[in-house]
Amino acid sequence: MNIEVETRSFITEEKYKELIDFFKKEGKFLKEDCQETYYFDTEEDLRIQKNNFFSKIWMKKGKLHDDYREELEIKFNKEDFEILEKLFLSLGFNVNIKWFRNRHEFIWQDISIMIDYTKGYGYIIELEKMTDEENKERISKFLKEKLEFLNIPLTPKEEFDKRFKNYKENWKELTKQ
């Protein structure tokens, strides 16, 4: 099962706090994590990340904001992040975007739930399940139904694309202290 199926929506700060409380009661709290992620200027969606627990390289095939994409991931020690960055820069890749995110992770009804605040980008809820190729559309529909159950309107892909484009063009200014 290497197909990541995800459904996400922008939420308000108020809803962000409300959802964290809800999932602490109704789900299983897994962790809170601070993540720093670098997207490289590659044809595929190639990234490195440092978080509270480890560093990783990962690549997602397909287009950004697709409902399902194949995902490949390799984990490293947290302290190896700078080496990973140096490796990719030495290979001629450039950092296109840096993300600074605070993430709360839960399991709820066998679904991975991420409640995020990304500096300069906003508040987001993401519902995710891993599956195989033949079940990806069924799982996508299931996740959208769960988002509806939570009374959260699905943010259209066009809105995500628009906000992502703005962030990509302005992330340095948006993430200043």
C-alpha positions in Angstrom: 0.0 0.0 0.0 2.0 2.9 -1.3 -0.8 5.3 -2.5 -1.4 8.1 -0.1 -5.1 9.3 -0.3 -5.7 12.6 1.4 -8.5 15.1 1.7 -7.8 18.6 3.1 -9.4 21.9 3.8 -8.4 25.3 5.0 -9.9 26.1 8.4 -10.0 29.1 10.7 -7.8 29.5 13.8 -11.0 29.0 15.9 -11.8 25.7 14.1 -8.2 24.6 14.4 -8.4 24.9 18.2 -11.8 23.3 18.3 -10.6 20.3 16.2 -7.6 19.7 18.4 -9.9 19.5 21.4 -12.4 17.3 19.5 -9.7 14.8 18.4 -8.1 14.7 21.8 -11.4 13.5 23.2 -12.7 11.4 20.2 -9.5 10.1 18.7 -6.1 9.0 19.8 -3.5 11.7 20.1 -0.3 10.6 18.5 2.0 13.6 18.6 2.7 17.2 18.1 5.5 18.0 15.7 7.4 21.1 14.5 8.4 20.5 10.8 10.8 22.4 8.5 10.4 21.2 4.9 12.3 22.2 1.8 10.8 21.7 -1.6 13.4 21.4 -4.4 13.1 22.6 -8.0 12.7 19.2 -9.5 10.2 17.8 -12.0 8.9 15.4 -9.4 7.7 16.6 -6.0 11.0 16.1 -4.1 11.4 17.3 -0.5 13.5 17.0 2.6 12.2 17.6 6.1 13.5 17.9 9.7 11.0 17.4 12.5 11.1 16.7 16.2 11.8 13.0 15.6 13.9 12.5 12.5 14.9 13.9 9.0 13.6 12.4 5.8 13.8 12.6 2.0 10.5 12.0 0.3 9.0 12.2 -3.2 5.4 12.3 -4.2 4.5 11.3 -7.8 1.7 13.0 -9.6 0.5 16.6 -9.2 0.4 18.7 -6.1 -3.0 18.7 -4.4 -4.1 15.5 -6.2 -6.4 13.3 -4.0 -4.0 10.4 -4.3 -0.3 10.0 -5.2 2.4 7.4 -4.9 4.8 8.3 -2.1 8.4 7.2 -1.5 10.2 8.0 1.8 13.6 7.4 3.4 14.1 8.4 7.0 17.4 9.6 8.6 18.6 10.8 12.0 17.3 14.3 12.8 20.9 15.6 12.9 21.4 14.5 9.2 19.1 17.3 7.8 22.0 19.7 7.1 23.8 16.9 5.2 20.7 16.1 3.2 20.4 19.8 2.3 24.1 20.0 1.3 23.8 16.8 -0.8 20.8 18.2 -2.8 22.4 21.6 -3.2 25.7 20.0 -4.4 23.7 18.0 -7.0 22.5 21.3 -8.4 19.0 21.4 -7.0 17.7 24.6 -5.6 15.3 25.1 -2.7 12.0 26.5 -4.2 10.1 26.8 -0.9 10.6 26.4 2.8 7.6 25.5 5.0 7.5 25.9 8.8 4.6 23.9 10.2 3.2 22.9 13.6 1.3 19.7 13.3 -1.0 17.8 15.7 -1.5 14.1 14.6 -4.3 11.8 15.6 -5.9 8.5 14.7 -9.7 8.7 14.4 -11.9 5.9 13.1 -8.8 4.3 11.5 -8.0 7.6 9.7 -4.8 9.7 10.1 -5.8 13.2 11.1 -3.4 16.1 10.8 -4.3 19.5 12.2 -1.7 22.0 10.9 -0.7 25.6 11.2 1.9 26.6 8.6 3.5 30.0 9.1 2.5 32.4 6.3 0.1 29.8 4.8 -2.7 29.1 7.2 -4.6 26.5 9.2 -5.4 23.2 7.5 -7.0 19.8 8.4 -5.9 16.8 6.5 -7.5 13.3 6.5 -5.3 10.6 5.2 -5.2 6.8 4.5 -2.7 4.7 2.7 -4.1 2.2 0.2 -3.4 0.4 -3.1 -4.2 1.5 -6.6 -7.5 -0.3 -6.9 -9.0 1.2 -3.7 -7.9 4.8 -4.0 -11.1 6.3 -5.4 -13.3 4.5 -2.8 -11.0 5.8 0.0 -11.0 9.3 -1.4 -14.8 9.3 -1.3 -14.8 7.9 2.3 -12.5 10.7 3.5 -14.6 13.4 1.9 -17.6 12.0 3.7 -15.7 12.2 7.0 -14.8 15.8 6.3 -18.5 16.5 5.7 -19.4 14.7 9.0 -17.0 17.1 10.8 -18.9 20.1 9.2 -15.9 21.2 7.3 -16.4 22.3 3.7 -14.0 20.8 1.2 -11.6 23.5 -0.1 -11.6 23.3 -3.9 -8.2 22.3 -5.5 -8.3 25.7 -7.3 -8.1 27.5 -3.9 -5.2 25.3 -2.8 -3.4 25.9 -6.1 -4.0 29.7 -5.8 -2.8 29.9 -2.2 0.2 27.6 -3.0 1.2 29.8 -5.9 1.0 32.9 -3.7 3.1 31.2 -1.0 5.7 29.9 -3.5 6.1 33.5 -4.8 6.1 35.2 -1.4 7.3 32.6 1.2 10.4 34.5 2.2 8.3 37.6 3.1 5.4 35.6 4.6 7.7 33.6 7.0 9.7 36.6 8.4 9.5 37.0 12.1 
